[in-house]
Amino acid sequence: MPICTVKSAAVDEQRNEKHGTIIRSQMVGLDLGNGFELPFRVGLGQRPPYQPGSYDIDPKSFALSPYGDLTLKRYVDLIPLQAKAAPVAQKS
């Protein structure tokens, strides 16, 4: 399972001069299991930055292109790995 690692809550802001808007993003490392991280940018829009930690990509962030290719949507949502843990079975 690929793991996304957020090392810093720093946000990059770039001004789009044409539209007068600010594009906010955050750098994340994607570990595909080979020990190397592939850096990629996560668009934040108006959302707060992700805190440092390990995340998975929310399945809702995936889409299909008109040609049937798997793609990521413009705004990728990350899920903290702790939140995905299976519930603990209660003792009877």
FENSULRA-V93488 format. One record per backbone hydrogen bond with DSSP energy under -0.5 kcal/mol. NH is the residue of the N-H (numbers start at 1). CO is the residue of the C=O. If there is no record, write none. Layout:
BEGIN
nh:NH co:CO
nh:NH co:CO
END
This chain:
BEGIN
nh:3 co:31
nh:4 co:55
nh:5 co:29
nh:6 co:4
nh:6 co:53
nh:7 co:5
nh:12 co:25
nh:13 co:11
nh:14 co:23
nh:16 co:21
nh:17 co:15
nh:20 co:16
nh:21 co:16
nh:23 co:14
nh:24 co:22
nh:25 co:12
nh:26 co:42
nh:28 co:40
nh:29 co:5
nh:30 co:38
nh:31 co:3
nh:31 co:29
nh:32 co:30
nh:32 co:36
nh:38 co:30
nh:39 co:37
nh:40 co:28
nh:42 co:26
nh:43 co:41
nh:43 co:74
nh:44 co:24
nh:45 co:24
nh:47 co:44
nh:53 co:6
nh:55 co:4
nh:56 co:79
nh:58 co:77
nh:61 co:58
nh:62 co:59
nh:63 co:71
nh:65 co:69
nh:68 co:65
nh:71 co:63
nh:73 co:61
nh:76 co:74
nh:79 co:56
nh:81 co:54
nh:83 co:80
nh:84 co:80
nh:84 co:81
nh:85 co:82
END
